[in-house]
Amino acid sequence: MAERPMRGPHAPHGPHGPHGLNGMQAKGKTNMKALGRLIKLLFREYPAMLSIVMVCIVVSALVGVAPSVYIETITSYIEQGLRLGWAEVYTPIVSAIVTMIALYLLGLAATTIYTQLMAHVTQNFLHKLRTDMFAGMQKLPIRYFDQNSRGDIMSYFTNDTDTLRQLISQALPHLFSSGLIVLCLLFIMFYYSIPLMLIVFAGIFFMFRATKTVGGKSASFFVRQQKSLGKVEGYIEEMMNGQKVVKVFCHERAAEREFDKINDQLFSDAQNANRFSNIFGPIMNNIGNILYVLMAFVGGLFICSGVGILNVSFQNLFETGSMLAPMPIAVVATFLGMTKQFTNNVSQVSQQINAVAMAVAGSERIFQLIDQQPEEDHGDVTLVNCREENGALSACSEHSGLWAWKCPQKDGGSTLIPLRGDVRFFDVDFAYEEGKPVLHNISLYAKPGQKLAFVGATGAGKTTITNLINRFYDIADGKIRYDGVNINRIKKADLRHSLGIVLQDVNLFTGTVMDNIRYGKLDATDDECIRAAKLANAHDFITRLPDGYNTMLTSNGANLSQGQRQLLSIARAAVADPPVMILDEATSSIDTRTELLVQRGMDALMQNRTVFVIAHRLSTVQNSDAILVLDHGRIIERGTHDDLIAQKGVYYQLYTGAFELE
């Protein structure tokens, strides 16, 4: 089909690589930029709260290190007590214990404060991020949604934002806290004993190698898992929307096979990610256990040998004049506690790699969505209410029922051009993809109140022409004028406000029948909606619904028939009361009897309006003022029904069933 690009997970490659937004670069530099951007954004939004959080984390980390120092002090008091008696050391031991309890309480308070603040920051940040994403998505061009799976787009708001929740509320605070504790412990251990510190460095080396080898593989598979999850959700969303088609064509087995293929990839990525993640923790813990045993063994040797051990304790230097001193039991006991605390915190830092990797993948996808260029709109012509006085138009603020284009002039003034619905194409060329033209040299006109019909095979370019009128896409060459104004000068919102569309595929939203009709004009009164429903021949069936106009619709109006849904779509267009209507094969999917009812509604809607009709049923276009026959993006015939029948050309053969357009 040449008219529109493919949709869904099997669509052509989008602007971001072979998988659309999933086609992310795997380079660490790019990932770190995404993470850095996320952190900058956090501090820009919540500078005061995050500053308090950092202070509390520093306090909590220092409190976490303090007991290791106090263990050395208490152990020294115990050694003195064994020599001098309990009474001599009772008071300092109790004082040290009370101090430790006070420090623990301070640490508890600091931890409570920063965890509560981070919970507040996280939820508020994600709320704002989702709001910004959705607001930005509303400004994206139709091309973006044609080239990307809806399920994958939905994944940005769920899975990807959830990875950020884990990063902000858990991973980043733990990384900062554990990293700070590790640095403090390294300085303290270096102060107490340089030889034992060298053993710790050996343990750090093996931990680093394990992190790089096993943790790196785990992180890469978690990133791949995130991408595969988006593909699975996209495919599921596509199959749910097309479930009836799947059933009709007995495509269940093929759909299952395709799903199994995508799901197996997700399974493989998730299995590898969790396999490496599950062995990573035990490896780190056992390296820590080995380091602990080795530290106890070497420390015991130093104590028993009584040899002088190099340290940077200035107290020993001042007392003996040497940086060498025998290893006391208190230092070894302190080192054992610090070693266990050190390895636990290094393990915590390493285990956050997976959360960071997933969040980096999620943030990169989210930023790619946020960074999408919005739909360009350089128009300066606006649609305004106006009134006519003495044959002249003047703009007004109230709803007058009369509209005009307000065209700015170079001298700073403006001109009002009445909105009449005169649409003209001049030598228009267009291509969805460069080098693959869809329309060739299209010229046509529709005067106010005329009905123009497009006839042709699927892919001939019929829907594309109406997309250009709406400026869903911009032309490559030529001109389109609306009431004599170049369509590129008209602001897109004002342009689309002047157009009404009834599509073959009806989209109804969760809400009442009245809400769905009012979607065409958000400030319409109930009376206006009811008048529009009567005009569209929808009033009778609506009054027979359980709650009439207050009947709730869900699942795209699944409790209504196709014809009833189409009538609501016509009523929605009618309430907007636009001067130009586009009817895109609006009756092709309903039965003949219902078509008569829908057709009467459309006939009423088309009165005194410029109408563009796309129809496969030629019986619906016979009363058109002009019929244009398209083939491969070119207009090959034009005229009224009688004129084209008299010519006995392609339209005649198509109408009589001699052949179908290829």
C-alpha positions as CSV (number, residue, x, y, z in Angstrom):
1,M,0.0,0.0,0.0
2,A,1.6,3.2,-1.1
3,E,-0.7,5.7,0.5
4,R,0.5,5.5,4.1
5,P,3.6,4.1,5.8
6,M,3.3,0.9,7.7
7,R,2.5,0.8,11.4
8,G,3.3,-1.6,14.2
9,P,6.4,-3.5,15.3
10,H,7.2,-4.5,11.8
11,A,7.1,-1.0,10.3
12,P,10.1,0.3,8.3
13,H,13.0,1.7,10.2
14,G,12.2,5.0,11.9
15,P,14.4,8.0,12.3
16,H,16.4,6.5,15.1
17,G,17.8,3.4,13.5
18,P,16.7,-0.2,12.8
19,H,14.3,-0.3,15.7
20,G,12.9,3.2,15.7
21,L,13.4,4.6,19.2
22,N,14.8,1.2,20.3
23,G,17.7,1.6,17.9
24,M,19.9,3.2,20.6
25,Q,23.6,3.4,20.5
26,A,25.3,1.0,22.9
27,K,28.3,3.1,23.5
28,G,29.0,3.9,27.2
29,K,29.6,7.5,26.3
30,T,26.1,8.0,25.1
31,N,24.7,6.2,28.1
32,M,26.7,8.4,30.6
33,K,25.4,11.5,28.8
34,A,21.8,10.3,29.4
35,L,22.6,9.5,33.1
36,G,24.3,12.9,33.5
37,R,21.4,14.7,31.9
38,L,19.0,12.9,34.2
39,I,20.9,13.9,37.3
40,K,21.2,17.5,36.1
41,L,17.5,17.6,35.5
42,L,16.8,16.3,39.0
43,F,19.0,18.9,40.7
44,R,17.5,21.6,38.5
45,E,14.0,20.7,39.6
46,Y,14.7,19.9,43.3
47,P,17.9,21.7,44.3
48,A,17.0,22.3,48.0
49,M,15.6,18.8,48.7
50,L,18.5,17.0,47.1
51,S,21.0,19.2,48.9
52,I,19.3,18.2,52.2
53,V,19.4,14.5,51.0
54,M,23.1,14.7,50.3
55,V,23.8,16.2,53.7
56,C,21.7,13.5,55.4
57,I,23.5,10.7,53.3
58,V,26.9,12.1,54.4
59,V,25.8,12.1,58.0
60,S,24.4,8.6,57.7
61,A,27.6,7.4,56.0
62,L,29.9,8.9,58.6
63,V,27.8,7.4,61.4
64,G,28.1,4.1,59.6
65,V,31.9,4.3,59.7
66,A,32.1,5.6,63.3
67,P,31.4,2.2,65.0
68,S,34.5,0.7,63.4
69,V,36.6,3.4,65.1
70,Y,34.8,2.9,68.4
71,I,35.4,-0.8,68.3
72,E,39.2,-0.1,68.4
73,T,38.6,2.3,71.3
74,I,36.4,-0.2,73.3
75,T,38.8,-3.1,72.6
76,S,41.7,-1.0,74.0
77,Y,39.7,-0.3,77.1
78,I,38.9,-4.0,77.5
79,E,42.7,-4.8,77.2
80,Q,43.4,-2.2,79.9
81,G,40.6,-3.7,82.1
82,L,42.2,-7.1,81.9
83,R,45.4,-5.5,83.3
84,L,44.1,-2.8,85.6
85,G,40.7,-4.1,86.6
86,W,37.1,-3.3,85.5
87,A,36.7,-0.3,87.8
88,E,39.4,1.6,86.0
89,V,37.7,1.3,82.5
90,Y,34.0,1.2,83.5
91,T,33.3,4.9,83.0
92,P,35.1,5.3,79.5
93,I,33.5,2.1,78.2
94,V,30.0,3.2,79.2
95,S,30.8,6.7,77.7
96,A,31.9,5.0,74.4
97,I,28.8,2.8,74.3
98,V,26.5,5.8,75.0
99,T,28.3,7.8,72.2
100,M,27.7,4.9,69.8
101,I,24.0,4.7,70.6
102,A,23.7,8.5,70.1
103,L,25.5,8.2,66.7
104,Y,23.2,5.3,65.7
105,L,20.1,7.4,66.6
106,L,21.6,10.3,64.6
107,G,22.2,8.0,61.6
108,L,18.6,6.6,61.9
109,A,17.2,10.1,61.9
110,A,19.3,11.1,58.9
111,T,18.4,7.9,57.0
112,T,14.7,8.5,57.7
113,I,14.8,12.0,56.5
114,Y,16.6,11.3,53.2
115,T,14.5,8.2,52.4
116,Q,11.3,10.2,52.9
117,L,12.6,13.1,50.9
118,M,13.8,10.8,48.0
119,A,10.3,9.2,47.9
120,H,8.8,12.6,47.5
121,V,11.3,13.7,44.9
122,T,11.0,10.4,43.0
123,Q,7.2,10.4,42.6
124,N,7.0,14.2,41.8
125,F,9.8,13.9,39.3
126,L,8.2,10.9,37.5
127,H,4.8,12.7,37.6
128,K,6.3,15.7,35.9
129,L,8.3,13.6,33.5
130,R,5.2,11.7,32.4
131,T,3.3,15.0,32.1
132,D,6.1,16.4,29.9
133,M,6.3,13.3,27.8
134,F,2.6,13.2,27.2
135,A,2.4,16.9,26.4
136,G,5.3,16.6,24.0
137,M,3.7,13.5,22.4
138,Q,0.7,15.6,21.6
139,K,2.9,17.9,19.5
140,L,4.5,15.2,17.4
141,P,3.6,14.9,13.8
142,I,1.5,12.0,12.5
143,R,4.6,10.6,10.8
144,Y,6.0,9.7,14.1
145,F,3.0,7.5,15.1
146,D,3.0,5.9,11.7
147,Q,6.6,4.8,12.1
148,N,6.6,3.6,15.7
149,S,4.6,0.9,17.5
150,R,1.9,2.2,19.9
151,G,2.8,-0.5,22.4
152,D,6.4,0.5,22.4
153,I,5.4,4.2,22.9
154,M,3.2,3.1,25.8
155,S,6.3,1.3,27.3
156,Y,8.0,4.7,27.8
157,F,5.3,5.7,30.3
158,T,5.4,2.4,32.2
159,N,8.5,0.2,32.1
160,D,11.0,3.0,31.2
161,T,9.7,5.4,33.9
162,D,9.7,2.5,36.4
163,T,13.4,2.0,35.8
164,L,13.9,5.6,36.7
165,R,11.9,5.1,39.9
166,Q,14.4,2.4,41.0
167,L,17.4,4.5,40.1
168,I,16.3,7.7,41.8
169,S,14.8,6.3,45.0
170,Q,17.2,3.4,45.6
171,A,20.3,3.1,43.3
172,L,21.6,6.7,43.4
173,P,21.3,7.1,47.2
174,H,22.9,3.7,47.8
175,L,25.7,4.4,45.4
176,F,26.4,7.7,47.1
177,S,26.2,6.3,50.6
178,S,28.1,3.1,49.9
179,G,30.8,4.9,47.9
180,L,31.3,7.5,50.7
181,I,31.6,4.7,53.3
182,V,34.1,2.8,51.2
183,L,36.3,6.0,50.8
184,C,36.1,6.7,54.5
185,L,37.0,3.1,55.4
186,L,40.0,3.1,53.0
187,F,41.4,6.2,54.7
188,I,40.9,4.8,58.2
189,M,42.5,1.4,57.3
190,F,45.4,3.2,55.6
191,Y,45.9,5.1,58.9
192,Y,45.9,2.0,61.1
193,S,48.1,-0.4,59.0
194,I,49.6,-0.1,55.6
195,P,50.4,-3.9,55.2
196,L,46.9,-4.9,56.0
197,M,45.7,-2.2,53.7
198,L,47.7,-3.8,50.8
199,I,45.7,-7.0,51.4
200,V,42.5,-5.0,51.1
201,F,43.8,-3.6,47.8
202,A,44.3,-7.1,46.5
203,G,40.6,-7.8,47.4
204,I,39.5,-4.6,45.6
205,F,41.4,-5.8,42.5
206,F,39.5,-9.1,42.4
207,M,36.2,-7.4,43.1
208,F,36.8,-4.9,40.3
209,R,37.6,-7.8,37.8
210,A,34.4,-9.6,38.9
211,T,32.4,-6.4,38.5
212,K,33.8,-5.7,35.0
213,T,33.4,-9.3,33.8
214,V,30.2,-10.7,35.4
215,G,28.5,-7.4,36.3
216,G,29.2,-5.9,32.9
217,K,27.6,-8.8,31.1
218,S,24.6,-8.7,33.5
219,A,24.1,-5.0,32.8
220,S,24.3,-5.4,29.0
221,F,21.7,-8.1,29.1
222,F,19.4,-6.0,31.3
223,V,19.6,-3.2,28.7
224,R,18.7,-5.8,26.0
225,Q,15.9,-7.0,28.2
226,Q,14.4,-3.5,28.4
227,K,14.4,-3.2,24.6
228,S,12.9,-6.7,24.1
229,L,10.2,-5.8,26.6
230,G,9.1,-2.8,24.5
231,K,8.9,-5.1,21.4
232,V,6.8,-7.6,23.3
233,E,4.4,-5.0,24.5
234,G,4.1,-3.5,21.0
235,Y,3.3,-6.8,19.5
236,I,0.7,-7.7,22.2
237,E,-1.0,-4.3,21.7
238,E,-1.1,-4.9,18.0
239,M,-2.6,-8.3,18.4
240,M,-5.2,-7.1,20.9
241,N,-6.4,-4.4,18.5
242,G,-6.5,-6.9,15.6
243,Q,-7.9,-9.9,17.5
244,K,-11.1,-10.1,15.3
245,V,-8.9,-10.2,12.2
246,V,-6.8,-12.9,13.7
247,K,-9.9,-15.0,14.4
248,V,-11.5,-14.4,11.1
249,F,-8.4,-15.5,9.1
250,C,-7.6,-18.3,11.6
251,H,-4.2,-16.7,12.1
252,E,-3.9,-17.8,15.7
253,R,-1.1,-20.3,15.2
254,A,0.9,-17.8,13.1
255,A,0.3,-15.1,15.7
256,E,1.5,-17.5,18.4
257,R,4.6,-18.4,16.5
258,E,5.5,-14.7,15.9
259,F,4.8,-14.0,19.6
260,D,6.9,-17.0,20.7
261,K,9.8,-15.6,18.6
262,I,9.7,-12.2,20.2
263,N,8.9,-13.6,23.7
264,D,11.8,-16.1,23.3
265,Q,14.1,-13.2,22.7
266,L,12.8,-11.5,25.8
267,F,13.2,-14.8,27.7
268,S,16.8,-15.2,26.5
269,D,17.8,-11.7,27.4
270,A,16.1,-11.8,30.8
271,Q,17.5,-15.3,31.6
272,N,21.0,-14.2,30.8
273,A,20.6,-10.9,32.7
274,N,19.4,-12.7,35.8
275,R,21.8,-15.6,35.5
276,F,24.8,-13.2,35.6
277,S,23.1,-11.1,38.3
278,N,22.4,-14.1,40.5
279,I,26.0,-15.4,40.4
280,F,27.4,-11.9,40.7
281,G,26.3,-11.5,44.3
282,P,27.7,-14.8,45.6
283,I,31.0,-14.1,43.9
284,M,31.3,-10.7,45.5
285,N,30.3,-12.1,48.9
286,N,32.8,-15.0,48.8
287,I,35.6,-12.6,47.7
288,G,34.7,-10.6,50.8
289,N,34.7,-13.8,53.0
290,I,38.1,-14.9,51.7
291,L,39.4,-11.4,52.3
292,Y,38.0,-11.5,55.9
293,V,39.7,-14.8,56.7
294,L,42.9,-13.7,55.1
295,M,42.8,-10.5,57.1
296,A,42.3,-12.5,60.4
297,F,45.2,-14.9,59.6
298,V,47.7,-12.2,58.6
299,G,46.6,-10.0,61.5
300,G,47.1,-12.9,63.9
301,L,50.6,-13.5,62.5
302,F,51.5,-9.9,63.1
303,I,50.2,-10.0,66.7
304,C,52.0,-13.2,67.5
305,S,55.3,-12.2,65.9
306,G,55.4,-8.8,67.6
307,V,57.2,-7.3,64.7
308,G,56.9,-3.6,63.9
309,I,54.2,-2.7,61.4
310,L,54.3,0.4,59.2
311,N,51.5,2.8,59.9
312,V,50.9,6.6,59.6
313,S,49.8,7.0,63.2
314,F,51.4,10.3,64.3
315,Q,50.9,9.4,68.0
316,N,53.3,6.5,67.6
317,L,55.7,8.7,65.7
318,F,55.7,11.3,68.5
319,E,56.1,8.7,71.3
320,T,58.8,6.5,69.8
321,G,60.1,8.5,66.9
322,S,59.3,5.6,64.5
323,M,56.5,4.8,62.2
324,L,56.8,1.1,63.0
325,A,54.9,-0.3,66.0
326,P,53.7,-3.8,67.1
327,M,50.2,-4.8,65.9
328,P,47.8,-4.4,68.8
329,I,44.8,-6.8,69.1
330,A,42.4,-3.8,69.0
331,V,43.6,-2.8,65.5
332,V,43.1,-6.3,64.1
333,A,39.6,-6.4,65.6
334,T,38.9,-3.1,64.0
335,F,40.3,-4.2,60.7
336,L,38.1,-7.3,60.7
337,G,35.0,-5.2,61.3
338,M,36.0,-2.6,58.7
339,T,36.8,-5.4,56.1
340,K,33.4,-6.9,56.5
341,Q,31.8,-3.5,56.2
342,F,34.0,-2.6,53.3
343,T,33.2,-5.7,51.3
344,N,29.5,-5.4,52.0
345,N,29.4,-1.8,50.7
346,V,31.5,-2.6,47.6
347,S,29.0,-5.4,46.9
348,Q,26.2,-3.0,47.2
349,V,27.8,-0.6,44.8
350,S,28.4,-3.4,42.4
351,Q,24.9,-4.7,42.6
352,Q,23.5,-1.3,41.7
353,I,25.1,-1.6,38.3
354,N,22.0,-3.5,36.9
355,A,19.6,-0.9,38.2
356,V,21.8,1.9,36.8
357,A,22.1,0.1,33.4
358,M,18.4,-0.4,33.1
359,A,17.7,3.2,34.1
360,V,20.3,4.4,31.6
361,A,18.5,2.5,28.9
362,G,15.1,3.7,30.0
363,S,16.3,7.4,30.4
364,E,17.9,7.3,26.9
365,R,14.6,6.0,25.4
366,I,12.6,8.7,27.3
367,F,15.0,11.5,26.3
368,Q,14.8,10.4,22.7
369,L,11.0,10.7,22.9
370,I,11.2,14.1,24.6
371,D,13.8,15.3,22.1
372,Q,11.6,14.4,19.1
373,Q,11.1,17.5,17.0
374,P,7.5,18.7,17.4
375,E,5.3,19.3,14.5
376,E,6.6,22.4,12.7
377,D,4.1,25.3,12.4
378,H,5.3,28.5,10.9
379,G,1.9,29.8,10.1
380,D,0.8,33.3,11.0
381,V,-2.8,33.2,9.6
382,T,-5.4,32.5,12.3
383,L,-9.1,31.8,12.4
384,V,-11.2,34.4,14.2
385,N,-14.8,35.0,14.9
386,C,-16.1,38.0,13.0
387,R,-19.3,40.0,12.3
388,E,-20.4,41.8,9.2
389,E,-21.4,45.5,9.4
390,N,-22.2,47.6,6.3
391,G,-20.7,45.0,4.1
392,A,-17.4,44.9,5.9
393,L,-16.0,42.2,8.3
394,S,-14.6,43.0,11.7
395,A,-13.1,40.6,14.2
396,C,-15.0,39.9,17.5
397,S,-14.5,37.9,20.6
398,E,-17.9,36.3,20.9
399,H,-19.2,33.3,18.9
400,S,-20.9,34.9,16.0
401,G,-21.2,31.9,13.7
402,L,-19.2,33.7,11.1
403,W,-15.5,33.0,10.7
404,A,-12.6,34.6,8.8
405,W,-8.9,34.2,8.2
406,K,-6.9,36.9,9.8
407,C,-3.9,37.5,7.6
408,P,-1.1,39.7,9.0
409,Q,0.3,42.3,6.6
410,K,3.9,43.7,6.3
411,D,2.7,47.1,7.5
412,G,1.6,45.6,10.8
413,G,-2.0,45.5,10.0
414,S,-4.2,42.6,9.0
415,T,-6.8,41.5,6.4
416,L,-9.9,39.4,7.1
417,I,-10.7,36.9,4.4
418,P,-14.1,35.1,4.9
419,L,-14.0,31.4,5.6
420,R,-15.8,29.9,2.7
421,G,-14.2,26.5,2.1
422,D,-12.6,27.1,-1.3
423,V,-9.7,24.5,-1.6
424,R,-7.4,24.3,-4.6
425,F,-4.3,22.2,-5.4
426,F,-1.7,23.5,-7.9
427,D,0.8,20.9,-9.3
428,V,1.3,19.2,-6.0
429,D,4.0,16.4,-5.6
430,F,4.4,14.4,-2.4
431,A,6.3,11.4,-1.0
432,Y,6.2,9.8,2.4
433,E,9.8,8.7,1.9
434,E,12.3,10.5,-0.2
435,G,12.7,9.0,-3.6
436,K,9.3,7.2,-3.4
437,P,6.7,9.7,-4.7
438,V,3.1,9.0,-3.9
439,L,1.4,12.0,-5.7
440,H,2.4,13.4,-9.1
441,N,1.5,16.8,-10.3
442,I,-2.0,16.9,-8.6
443,S,-4.1,19.9,-9.6
444,L,-7.8,20.2,-8.4
445,Y,-10.3,22.6,-7.0
446,A,-13.3,22.5,-4.8
447,K,-15.4,25.6,-4.8
448,P,-17.5,26.5,-1.7
449,G,-20.4,24.0,-1.3
450,Q,-19.1,21.6,-3.9
451,K,-18.8,17.9,-3.3
452,L,-15.6,16.3,-4.7
453,A,-15.1,12.6,-4.8
454,F,-11.9,10.5,-5.2
455,V,-12.1,7.1,-6.8
456,G,-9.3,4.7,-7.2
457,A,-7.6,1.5,-6.0
458,T,-6.0,1.2,-2.6
459,G,-2.7,3.0,-2.7
460,A,-3.7,5.4,-5.5
461,G,-3.3,8.4,-3.2
462,K,-6.9,9.3,-2.2
463,T,-6.3,9.4,1.6
464,T,-2.9,11.1,1.0
465,I,-4.7,14.1,-0.6
466,T,-6.9,14.6,2.4
467,N,-3.9,14.3,4.7
468,L,-2.3,17.1,2.9
469,I,-5.4,19.3,3.3
470,N,-5.1,18.7,7.1
471,R,-1.3,19.3,6.9
472,F,-0.7,16.0,8.6
473,Y,2.2,16.0,6.1
474,D,3.7,18.9,4.1
475,I,4.0,18.8,0.3
476,A,7.3,18.4,-1.5
477,D,6.4,20.8,-4.4
478,G,3.4,22.8,-5.6
479,K,0.9,24.9,-3.7
480,I,-2.4,24.3,-1.8
481,R,-4.6,27.3,-1.3
482,Y,-7.5,27.6,1.1
483,D,-9.8,30.5,0.4
484,G,-6.9,32.0,-1.6
485,V,-4.5,31.7,1.4
486,N,-1.4,29.5,1.0
487,I,-2.1,26.6,3.4
488,N,1.4,26.8,4.7
489,R,0.7,30.2,6.1
490,I,-2.3,29.0,8.2
491,K,-1.6,27.8,11.7
492,K,-2.2,24.1,11.9
493,A,-4.6,24.2,14.8
494,D,-6.7,26.9,13.1
495,L,-6.6,25.0,9.8
496,R,-7.8,21.8,11.4
497,H,-10.5,23.6,13.4
498,S,-12.0,24.6,10.1
499,L,-12.1,21.0,8.9
500,G,-14.4,18.1,9.9
501,I,-13.3,14.4,9.3
502,V,-15.3,11.2,9.3
503,L,-13.0,8.2,9.0
504,Q,-13.7,4.6,8.1
505,D,-12.0,3.5,11.4
506,V,-14.0,5.1,14.2
507,N,-12.3,6.0,17.5
508,L,-14.5,6.4,20.5
509,F,-13.1,7.3,23.9
510,T,-14.0,6.1,27.4
511,G,-16.8,8.4,28.6
512,T,-20.5,9.0,27.9
513,V,-22.1,9.3,24.5
514,M,-22.5,13.0,25.1
515,D,-18.7,13.3,25.9
516,N,-17.8,11.6,22.6
517,I,-20.1,13.8,20.5
518,R,-18.7,16.9,22.4
519,Y,-15.2,15.8,21.4
520,G,-15.8,17.7,18.1
521,K,-16.3,20.9,20.0
522,L,-15.3,20.9,23.6
523,D,-17.4,24.0,24.6
524,A,-20.5,22.7,22.9
525,T,-23.7,22.7,25.0
526,D,-25.8,19.6,25.5
527,D,-28.4,21.1,23.2
528,E,-25.8,21.6,20.4
529,C,-24.7,17.9,20.8
530,I,-28.3,16.7,20.6
531,R,-28.9,18.8,17.5
532,A,-25.8,17.3,15.9
533,A,-27.0,13.8,16.8
534,K,-30.3,14.5,15.2
535,L,-28.6,15.8,12.1
536,A,-26.5,12.7,11.9
537,N,-29.6,10.4,12.4
538,A,-28.0,9.1,15.6
539,H,-30.6,10.6,18.1
540,D,-33.1,7.7,17.8
541,F,-30.6,4.9,18.7
542,I,-29.0,7.0,21.4
543,T,-32.4,7.5,23.2
544,R,-32.8,3.7,23.2
545,L,-29.5,3.1,25.0
546,P,-29.8,2.2,28.7
547,D,-28.9,5.7,29.9
548,G,-29.4,7.6,26.7
549,Y,-26.8,10.3,26.2
550,N,-25.2,9.4,29.5
551,T,-24.5,5.9,28.5
552,M,-20.9,5.0,29.3
553,L,-18.7,3.8,26.4
554,T,-15.6,1.7,26.9
555,S,-13.2,-0.2,24.7
556,N,-13.7,2.0,21.7
557,G,-17.5,1.7,22.0
558,A,-17.5,-2.1,21.9
559,N,-21.1,-2.2,23.1
560,L,-22.3,-0.4,19.9
561,S,-22.6,-1.7,16.4
562,Q,-20.3,-0.5,13.6
563,G,-23.1,1.6,12.1
564,Q,-24.0,3.2,15.5
565,R,-20.3,4.0,16.1
566,Q,-20.1,5.6,12.7
567,L,-23.2,7.7,13.3
568,L,-21.6,9.0,16.5
569,S,-18.5,9.9,14.5
570,I,-20.7,11.8,12.1
571,A,-22.4,13.6,15.0
572,R,-19.0,14.5,16.4
573,A,-18.1,16.1,13.1
574,A,-21.5,17.8,12.9
575,V,-21.2,19.5,16.3
576,A,-18.0,21.2,15.1
577,D,-20.0,22.7,12.2
578,P,-16.9,23.1,9.9
579,P,-17.2,24.6,6.3
580,V,-15.1,21.7,4.9
581,M,-15.8,18.0,5.4
582,I,-13.6,15.0,4.6
583,L,-15.4,11.7,4.5
584,D,-12.8,8.9,4.2
585,E,-14.7,5.7,3.1
586,A,-17.0,6.3,6.0
587,T,-19.6,3.7,4.9
588,S,-17.3,1.0,3.4
589,S,-17.4,-1.2,6.5
590,I,-21.1,-1.3,7.3
591,D,-24.1,-3.1,5.8
592,T,-26.2,-1.7,3.0
593,R,-29.3,-1.1,5.2
594,T,-27.2,0.7,7.8
595,E,-25.4,2.5,5.0
596,L,-28.7,4.2,4.0
597,L,-29.2,5.5,7.5
598,V,-25.6,6.7,7.7
599,Q,-25.8,8.1,4.2
600,R,-28.8,10.2,5.1
601,G,-26.8,11.5,8.1
602,M,-23.9,12.4,5.9
603,D,-26.1,14.0,3.3
604,A,-27.5,16.3,6.0
605,L,-24.0,17.0,7.2
606,M,-22.8,17.9,3.7
607,Q,-25.4,20.5,3.1
608,N,-23.8,23.9,2.2
609,R,-20.3,22.6,2.8
610,T,-17.3,21.8,0.7
611,V,-16.9,18.0,0.9
612,F,-14.2,15.6,-0.1
613,V,-15.4,12.1,-0.3
614,I,-13.3,8.9,-0.6
615,A,-15.4,5.9,-1.4
616,H,-15.0,2.4,-2.8
617,R,-18.8,2.1,-3.4
618,L,-19.3,4.2,-6.5
619,S,-23.0,4.5,-5.7
620,T,-22.2,6.9,-2.9
621,V,-20.4,9.4,-5.2
622,Q,-22.8,9.6,-8.1
623,N,-24.3,13.0,-7.0
624,S,-20.8,14.6,-6.6
625,D,-20.1,17.8,-8.4
626,A,-16.8,16.3,-9.7
627,I,-15.3,12.8,-9.5
628,L,-11.5,12.4,-9.8
629,V,-10.2,9.0,-10.8
630,L,-6.7,8.4,-9.4
631,D,-4.2,5.7,-10.4
632,H,-0.7,5.5,-8.9
633,G,-0.8,9.0,-7.6
634,R,-2.0,10.7,-10.8
635,I,-5.4,12.0,-11.8
636,I,-6.3,10.2,-14.9
637,E,-10.0,11.3,-15.3
638,R,-12.2,14.0,-13.9
639,G,-15.8,15.1,-14.4
640,T,-19.3,14.4,-13.2
641,H,-20.8,10.9,-13.1
642,D,-22.7,11.4,-16.3
643,D,-19.7,12.9,-18.0
644,L,-17.4,10.1,-17.1
645,I,-19.9,7.4,-18.0
646,A,-20.3,9.2,-21.4
647,Q,-16.5,9.1,-22.0
648,K,-16.5,5.4,-21.5
649,G,-13.0,5.5,-20.0
650,V,-11.6,4.0,-16.8
651,Y,-14.4,5.2,-14.6
652,Y,-17.0,3.7,-16.9
653,Q,-15.3,0.4,-17.0
654,L,-14.9,0.5,-13.2
655,Y,-18.5,1.4,-12.7
656,T,-19.8,-1.3,-15.0
657,G,-17.4,-3.9,-13.4
658,A,-15.3,-4.4,-16.5
659,F,-12.1,-4.2,-14.5
660,E,-10.7,-2.9,-11.2
661,L,-7.9,-0.3,-10.9
662,E,-4.6,-2.0,-10.2
